[in-house]
Amino acid sequence: MDVLVINADLGPLHRVSLRHAVRMLVRRVAEIHEAEPDRLIGVYPMPKVLRLVRYVVTRWRFSAGPAWSRAGVFARDDRRCAYCGGHASTIDHVLPRSRGGRNTWSNTVASCGGCNQRKADRTPGEAGLVLRFEPSTPSWATLPRR
């Protein structure tokens, strides 16, 4: 069970494990904002939402979005191939790395092995493939936690 952590101004920050949440309560860096009724962990009610005692500056989280990662691309694309919709097992660069393509949210998609080999070091148009969606940078809220 994960516990949502919100900032002192009630803005959402992230999720933590129940164990981590209890440690935050013991260290008094957070307090319970919302709890499960009639359930206890030691002397504490079972937390659903924790609120930080002090405000944490997080401007960077909202301006750029999450950093690029392979796991993030798989999560954003729901492990579905961007070309055929099958199960994705690899990451494909829309503009191949051999042509200067970089590891960015807008240049990478999840892909199955067959489509990735078919595309090789070409663009999707050159390989006769069509992207099922336009890759974009996910927000913190829309990126599923895996």
N, C-alpha and C positions, 0 to 999 in steps of 0.2 A: 504494500500500500504506500503510495507516494503522498506527500504533504506539500501543498502549495505554500510558497513563501512570498509574502507581499512586503513592499517597502513601508516605511513609516507613513508615507503619504497615500497608502492603500493601492499603489501601482503594483501589478504582478512582476515578480522577478524570475523565479524558477521553481522547480520541484525538487524535493529532497526525500530520501528514504525516511521511514518512520524512526529508525534508529538515530539518524542524523538530527531529525526534528527534536527528539528527546534530549540529545546533547545540547542543542541550541537553547532549549528551555532551562536545562540545568545551569548552563553558563550565563543565563539571563541576557542573551543577545536578542531574544525574541519572546513574544508572549502569545498566548492562544487567542486567535481572532474568531475561530469557529471550531467547534468540537463535535464529536459523535455523542449523542445523548446516552447517558447511563453506561458508558464504557470508560474504564480507567487503565492507565499504565502507571503502576506505582501510585503516586499521589496526584498525578496529572490526568486530566481528562484526555481521551484519545483525540489528538489534534487532526483537523481536516485542513485548516488554514492557520499559518503562523504569520504574525506581523512583527517586523523588526522594530526594536526599541529606538534605534537611531536611523536617520535617513541615510541611504547609500546613494551617491551620485552615479547615475547610469546613463548619461547622455549617449555614450558610445553604443549602447545596445540598440537604440532606436534609430540612429542615423545610418549605420552601415548594414545592419542585419547580422546574422550569424556568419562566422568564418566558413569558407568552403571546406568541405571534407567529403571523402568517398561515401562514408556512412550517411552524411547529410543528403547527398544526391540520391542514394537509394531510398531514403526516407521520403524525400520530396516527391519522387516519382513512384512511390508505393511499390518498389521493386518490380515495376512493369517496364518492358522494353518501350522506348519512345518511338520505335518504328513499327513494330508488329503487335505490341500489346502483350506479348508472352512474358514468361518469367525472366527477369534480368539477372545476369550473373557478372556483368562487367560495366565499366564506365567508358563511354565513348565521347570523344571530342568532336563537336560539330565542325569546327575548323581544326583540322588535324594539327597535332603538335609539330609535325614535320614542316608545316607551313606557318608556324608562329602562333598557333592556338595555345591558350593558357588554361590552367586549372581555375576556372571561374564558374560561378553559378550559371551565367548565360551562355557558356561554351561547352558545358558538359551535360550529358543525359545518361540515364541508366539504359543498358542495352543487353540483348541476349547475345550469346556467342555467335550465332549464325548471322545476324544482322551486322554485328561488329566486323566480322570477317568479310562479309559482302561489301561493306562500305570501305574497308581498308584505310588508305590514307587519302581518301577523296572527300569532297563535301557531300552532303546528302543528295543534292541535286545531280551531281556528277555520277553518283552511284545508282540513281533511279529510286531513291528512298524518300519518303515524305515523313517529316516529324509530325507526330500526333498532337503536339502542343509546343508552344514557344517556351524554351527554358528561361526561368527568371529567378531572381534572388528571393528566397522565402523570407517571411517575417518570423520573429521569434514565436509568435502565437500560432502560425500555421504550420511550422515545422514539427512534425510528430516526434515524440520522444521515444527512442528505441533503445 
